[in-house]
Amino acid sequence: MAVDSISSQYASYTPTTLKGQQLDQKDFLRLMTAQLSQQDPFNPVDNQQMVAQMAQFSSLAGVSETNSVLKTISDQLTAQTALLKDIKAATPAATTITTQEG
């Protein structure tokens, strides 16, 4: 497979242009299509390599989704903690009454 032909198609994707952005499933499919269309028909990509690439992308997508969910949970916990601090600050301190039995 000619790497130059694929890299020329995606020359605009440089680390500086991708800063702050993430590649998604659409980008993966575009790269995979380019890889398949540029491969040598007499020497195709090994099926195991292709499956491994798809499995890696699937795993990455799962990790990204997990990170997103954990970020949401963290934000909710932060908001709840702040709310509890406000409630505690607004509540007068309870006085403890001690009794002597005797």
C-alpha positions as CSV (number, residue, x, y, z in Angstrom):
1,M,0.0,0.0,0.0
2,A,1.3,3.4,-0.9
3,V,1.5,5.5,2.3
4,D,2.3,8.6,0.3
5,S,-1.1,8.6,-1.5
6,I,-3.0,8.2,1.8
7,S,-0.9,10.8,3.7
8,S,-1.4,13.3,0.9
9,Q,-5.2,13.0,1.2
10,Y,-5.0,13.8,4.9
11,A,-2.2,16.3,4.8
12,S,-4.5,18.9,6.3
13,Y,-4.7,16.7,9.5
14,T,-1.6,17.9,11.2
15,P,-1.0,17.9,15.0
16,T,-1.4,21.7,15.1
17,T,-4.8,21.6,13.3
18,L,-6.0,18.7,15.5
19,K,-5.1,20.4,18.7
20,G,-8.1,20.3,20.9
21,Q,-10.0,18.0,18.5
22,Q,-10.5,14.3,18.5
23,L,-10.8,11.9,15.6
24,D,-14.1,10.1,15.6
25,Q,-15.7,7.2,13.9
26,K,-16.3,9.1,10.7
27,D,-12.5,9.9,10.5
28,F,-11.7,6.2,11.2
29,L,-14.0,5.0,8.4
30,R,-12.6,7.6,6.0
31,L,-9.0,6.4,6.8
32,M,-10.0,2.8,6.5
33,T,-11.7,3.4,3.2
34,A,-8.6,5.2,1.9
35,Q,-6.5,2.3,3.1
36,L,-8.6,-0.3,1.3
37,S,-8.9,1.7,-1.9
38,Q,-5.1,2.2,-2.1
39,Q,-4.0,-1.3,-1.3
40,D,-2.4,-3.6,-3.8
41,P,-5.0,-6.1,-5.0
42,F,-2.3,-8.8,-5.3
43,N,-1.0,-8.1,-1.8
44,P,-4.1,-7.1,0.3
45,V,-4.0,-6.1,4.0
46,D,-4.0,-9.1,6.3
47,N,-7.5,-9.7,7.7
48,Q,-6.1,-10.1,11.2
49,Q,-4.5,-6.6,11.0
50,M,-7.8,-5.1,9.8
51,V,-9.7,-6.8,12.6
52,A,-7.1,-5.6,15.1
53,Q,-7.4,-2.0,13.9
54,M,-11.2,-2.2,14.2
55,A,-11.0,-3.7,17.7
56,Q,-8.6,-1.0,18.8
57,F,-11.0,1.7,17.5
58,S,-13.9,0.0,19.2
59,S,-12.0,-0.1,22.5
60,L,-11.0,3.5,22.1
61,A,-14.6,4.5,21.5
62,G,-15.6,2.6,24.7
63,V,-12.9,4.3,26.8
64,S,-14.0,7.7,25.4
65,E,-17.6,7.1,26.3
66,T,-16.5,5.9,29.8
67,N,-14.5,9.1,30.3
68,S,-17.5,11.2,29.2
69,V,-19.8,9.4,31.7
70,L,-17.2,9.7,34.5
71,K,-16.8,13.5,33.8
72,T,-20.6,13.9,34.1
73,I,-20.6,12.0,37.4
74,S,-17.7,14.1,38.7
75,D,-19.5,17.3,37.8
76,Q,-22.6,16.2,39.5
77,L,-20.7,15.2,42.7
78,T,-18.9,18.5,42.7
79,A,-22.2,20.4,42.4
80,Q,-23.7,18.2,45.2
81,T,-20.7,18.8,47.5
82,A,-21.0,22.6,46.9
83,L,-24.7,22.4,47.7
84,L,-24.1,20.5,50.9
85,K,-21.5,23.0,52.0
86,D,-24.0,25.8,51.4
87,I,-26.7,24.0,53.4
88,K,-24.2,23.3,56.2
89,A,-23.1,27.0,56.3
90,A,-26.8,28.1,56.4
91,T,-27.8,25.7,59.2
92,P,-27.1,27.0,62.7
93,A,-24.8,24.8,64.7
94,A,-26.7,22.4,66.9
95,T,-25.9,22.6,70.6
96,T,-25.4,19.4,72.4
97,I,-27.3,19.0,75.6
98,T,-25.6,16.9,78.2
99,T,-27.5,15.5,81.0
100,Q,-26.2,14.1,84.2
101,E,-27.8,11.0,85.6
102,G,-27.3,10.4,89.2
